[in-house]
Amino acid sequence: MFVISVRQIIPATGKTDLATERARAFCGIMARCGARTRFGKVIAGAGAGQLRIYGAYESFTHASRATEKLASDPAALKLMQERELNPAAEDIGPFVARRIYGTSPSEYSIALQREYQMPRANLPKAIEMMPEIEALGGESDVKVTAVAPVFAEGMDRIVISYWYKSMEALGDGIDTVGMSEEFQSIVMRASELGTLSRSRVVMII
């Protein structure tokens, strides 16, 4: 089971470069403390313009151990002090989730994320649909992952990510798969399990 942490960084006007520099530095510190990290920017949809720091862990024990190291890391403490003295962004999180489908596609840099509000009782049926969704990708070369929250606002939801290698591949995937009758049929079935509440595109940078 993989554990995923997400930190949302909302840069202040005129301080995006400083916020980005600090977020990248924090990613490096997290990695040194034991996390697998990725850093992204929301380029469309909900939260457009925000930054995202993702951490991945093999278990909650692994995540807890890394969190303890991070809390006492001198570089992390210094960075937090700098942020307090000269704020460049609003930092929200981490939110913590468990992966319920898929594996981390590290070579894929574009994620189309769709959030569904969904009763926990419907999770098994939703997971059953994931291979069918992924198989529709065919030549589009899309990977699908899904997570469910563990420590977060809105526990009655899941986040499904469609991973692509480029923006062009994303556009092609939407044209050839997302607009197809087969995919729209799956979307209609999914609407019986939960309500699509928001979506976004994240670019790993």
Order of alpha helices (4+ residues) and beta strands (2+ residues): beta-alpha-beta-beta-alpha-alpha-beta-beta-alpha-beta-beta-alpha-alpha-beta
